[in-house]
Amino acid sequence: MDTLLDLLNSRPLVDGEEQDALGDPAGGRRWAREHGGDGTPEELALLREARDILWDVVRAERPPAALSPLLEGVRQVPEITPDGLRWTVRTPPHARLAVETVLAWAATEEQLPGRLRPCANDACRLFLLDRSRAGRARWCSMAVCGNREKARRHYERHR
């Protein structure tokens, strides 16, 4: 799930300017390698595509079916191990990281439905995975976005 959030949050706004961790070849290669990939141009192109589709799916701007093209040619193969049955995902090497991210999204939606969402701060482009008991987390960071929003509301009330 960490790779899923990292991919969704790989295009933040910093001082009003977009910073894309996958935007340049060296930075993209570094990001991919830190997340278990190879950083090939094909892998980076697929990661950017997966990120863009996931962005829209999590924001409910596109249906989950939009992720289907990313899973073309992917197979799950059963293996019997001393510990029991294990399923292994088989995919072209350049697609592995993007496919794992889509599968992480699917697992998150199954295990924590509705908990993966965009930050409630309209000026923020980050996402959060709400692991709170009540399921009411709204901001990617209470220290940054949460405090800004609370300060803005306070100002509005006392104006």
N, C-alpha and C positions, 0 to 999 in steps of 0.2 A: 504494500500500500504506500510505502514511502516513495517508491519510484513513480507511482501514479500521481501523488501530490506534487512531487518534484517536477514532473513533466507539465502538469497543469500550471504550475507556478513558475515555469521557466521563461515567462515573458512579462515580467512585472513592469510597472511604471516607477521610475526613480526620478524624483524632482520633475514630474510631468512628462518624462521622456521614456519611451519603451526600451527596455534592455532585453535582448533576446539571447538566452544562453545557447541556443542552437543556431543563431544567425550567421556566425562566421565559422569557417571550417575548423580552425584551431580550438575555439571555444566549444563548438559542437562535439568535436572529437573528445575533448576533455570531459564534457558532461556525459557522453555516452559511455566512456571507459569507466568513469566513477560509478556508473549504474550497471556495469557488467556487460556493456556492449563493446563493439570494435571501433565505432566512430567512422565507418566507411561513408562515402557520400550517399550511397543507396540507403544505408541505415538511417542517416540523418534526415534524408528527404522523407522517409516513411515515418520517422518520429515526429517531424513537423506536421505531416498530414494527420497522424493520430492525435496529436495535441489539439489541432484546430477542430477536428470532429468531436473529440471528447469535451472541449470547451463548450461547444454548442449543445451537446447532449446534456451535460451537467446543468447548463443554464436553461434547459428545456426549449432551446431554439431549433433543435432538430430531434427527430425520433431516434431511439437507440438503434434502429435498423440501419442508420447511416454508418454504423461501425462495421457492417457486414463485409464490405470490400477489403477491410484490413485482415479479415480472417479467411480469405480465400486460400485454398491449398493447405490449410492447417489441419492436422489430424491429431487425435489423441490415441496413443497406443498403450494397451494394457501390458504390464509386466508383473510376473509373479516373483516376489522377493521373499526372503526368509521372514520378513515382517508382514507379509500379506500382499494384497493387490495394490499396485501403484500405477497411476496413469502418467505417461510422459507425453508432453506436447512436442510434435514434430512440425517444424516450419523451416523455410529457407533461412539460412544464417542471418542475412541482413534484416529479416523481419522479426526475429526472435524477441527483441526488446519491445518493439511496438505491440506485438501480440501479447506478451506478458503484461503489458500495461493495460490493454483492453480486458484481459482476463482478470486483472486486479480490480478494474472498475466493476466488472460483472460480480465478482465476489463481494465487493463493498456494497453494491446495491442489494445483494441477497442477504448479507449479514447485518448491515446497518442501513436499511432503506431510508432514503431522504437525508442522511447525515453528511453526505458529500455535497457541498454547496459553495456558491460564491460568497465572498465577504459581503456583508450588508452595507459597507461603505461604498457608495456609488463611484467614488474617485479611486477605489482600489481595484486591482484586477486579479487579486489572489483568491485562492480557494481554501476551504478548511474542511477537515474531517471532524465532525462533532462527536467526540467520544464522551461527552458529559452525560451524567445520569438522566437529567431532564430532557436532553436533546434540544436545548434552546440556544446554544452558542451561535453568535451572529457574526463575529469578527474574526479575521485571520489572526489578529493579535490584539489582545485587550490593551496592551501597552501603547500601541500605535493607533490603530483604527478605532478601537473601542473608546479610548480616552478622547480622541478627536470628536467622535460623534456625541459623546456625553457632554463635552465642553460646548459644542455647537448648540445642542438642545438647551443647555443651561443658559447660554447667551440669549437664545431666542425667547425663553421664558421670562428673563429679567430685562429685556429690552424695553 
